[in-house]
Amino acid sequence: MSSTDILMKPLVSVLQMLRNRVISTEELLHRTYTRINETKSLNAFVSVVEKNDNLEFCIKDDRSSILKGIPFAVKDNFSTRNISTTCASNMLRNYVPTYSATVVKKLTDAGGTLMGKTNLDEFAMGVGTVDSIIGPTRNPWQYDFQHPNPDDWYIAGGSSGGSAVAVATGASYFALGSDTGGSVRLPASFCGVVGLKPTYGSLSRHGLISLVNSMDVPGILARCVDDVVFIYNILSGNDPRDSTTVQGKVEKVVIEENPSVKDLVVGIPKQYHGPDVSPEIIDCWKWAADIFSNNGAKVVEVSLPHTQYSIVCYHVLCCGEVASNMARYDGLQYGHRSDGGFTEEMYAKSRNEGFNESVRGRITAGNYFLLRRNYRKYYEKAQKVRRLIQTDIKKVFDKGSGKNSGVDVLLAPVTVSTAPQYKTFAQKTNSYRTVEHDIYTQSANMAGVPAISVPVRLSQAKLPISLQLLASNFNEGTLLRAAKFLENASSFQHPKFDF
Amino acid sequence: MLHHCCRCNWLKILFRSNFCQRKLSSSHFNCRLFGSDLVPSTSQWIEIKEEDLPSKTILSLEEVRHVENLALVQYEDLNFEKTILEDAIRFADILLTVNTDDVEPLYTVLEDESLYLREDIVTEGGSAENILKNAQSVMEDYFVAPPGNIALSDSEHKSN
């Protein structure tokens, strides 16, 4: 890769080059296809759109569009018209949607070129992008492209790992992921890219295959905060096809080149130091807290006492909603169908063959929690704990003057460590990994608030360490401003991978 | 400390936490000059002990089978599924230690927002071909299902 790798440039510069005809969209697409090929061993893509289909599209393109043919990738749980959408599951191996998700359509309507569908944990249930029908996605950091070792590499994080890797390697300028408990922020942090989980209700979920409806949001992965802002402004807003998108609250975000944080109150949520956090993560967190306070922000300690229950709460709510959402896969209308003498027998066989063990585990646990005798004990209890978690967060963002309130953004770790090695990670169960890695990301989904993962520095093992910022609902403007400040202050640089 | 199952380490992580040691925060209480002083040096999680939890749910194989029939998924090994389910329940038991008196359940984070349905106007139609496109078995404009009205548990007896 040359030092002036056009595929790693910020969106604004590439758009400028396209506008000035320094490079053509065709050339950009050729280079992106080459990059996808060079990074094939990372297994970031479930499927890649035929080159000729895309070239035909870009020749037709009148170049007046906003995105001018810029290549992007989409997690394979967003419906894409006439392009297979597998959710990395046998259940949907042959499924070809007849419509596109609103967020995908907005991007193609804006002139973006869809390069392909990226890998994930089956139905987005996981934190590693290792439980997929096409096999695991590999993290490009510390990966030996010349002599890849089949077992010795770092995981990409998940479940939007394919999207994170595509963006980190320049195989896409940006990508869509989905974030239910941290699935955008976690892989973004492991792969050294920026990952935004917007406010619940600010981006349309229409066409995103449901995992946990009350928490799912489409997320944006890109290499810098400005690019995230650019794409967020294209995607956000009410969609008549998704009644949970809110009207009149979403504003276009504009960020200065060097934003000030002098007027910001930055909260340090003390419970985000939980058990077994790597000291390197804590050091990085401290460094960032100083950076904010040294630049005039008021840094305060806040308490979110129910943080540690969020993972348990998520476990119950997720299993419950999964049990309900997965009921649609019966083999009749779409998806894998097995032989069976009777209807229910056919359903059960299709589902056994279609779902992996982890998905089936969540379905059965969910059915148990939803049993009439357990509903109040577990499901309703979890919904009550969810309110406590939401109230904790609401309170600190409240514009009161009291202690533990009046905060603009929260500064916290994304997860407990840098990317783990595959061989260590593979020994643990899917559920344990979720418990281990989603503990600091889930609260944002519980409360619906926006959160972002920003790469800050490298660990001793030369792996990215990221930090998380959270803001109040529909306050993406403040969130992204603080993120841009943190990005400017950090020493993180996108590497030149040795393809 | 809770004992945890070797396959499912769910419980382990919550129970291993160190009790919050307040040494640092008290000495820094009066000199909050730097943001970094506010980042705690030790875990701030509360330790949950085995005795805080209700007794562990042990399921009978019939109960596991019942849930399986409702879920319409099956494991080869019923005992394996029993362990997985029991672990999932044990993990959920942690919620029972949280006081939720007078707390209303939260169904959606948009409970205070006005949400609108779109106008009840037909905007598309004639989609039968599209709708049937992904089905594996169709006849004319119908999905084809095998004979119904037989529960999974009964049908297994029949096919055995």
Interface residues (C-beta under 8 A of the other chain):
Chain A: N94 Y95 V96 T98 Y200 G201 S214 P240 R241 S243 T244 V246 Q247 K249 V266 I268 K270 Q271 H273 G274 P275 D276 V277 I282 W285 K286 W287 A288 A289 D290 I291 F292 S293 N294 A297 V299 V300 E301 H306 Q308 Y309 I311 V312 C313 H315 V316 C319 A323 A327 D330 G331 L332 Q333 Y334 G335 R337 G340 G341 F342 T343 E344 E345 M346 Y347 A348 R351 N352 F355 E357 R360 G361 I363 T364 A365 G366 N367 Y368 F369 L371 K377 Y378 E380 K381 A382 Q383 K384 V385 R386 R387 L388 Q390 K428 T429 S431 Y432 V435 E436 I439 A447 G448 N473
Chain B: R7 C8 N9 W10 K12 I13 L14 R16 S17 N18 R32 L33 F34 G35 S36 L38 V39 P40 S41 T42 S43 Q44 W45 I46 V67 E68 L70 A71 L72 V73 Q74 Y75 E81 I84 L85 D87 A88 I89 F91 A92 I94 L95 L96 V98 T100 V103 E104 P105 L106 Y107 T108 V109 L110 E113 S114 L115 Y116 L117 R118 S127 N130 I131 K133 N134 A135 Q136 S137 F143 A145 P146 P147 G148 N149 I150 A151 L152 S155 E156 K158 S159
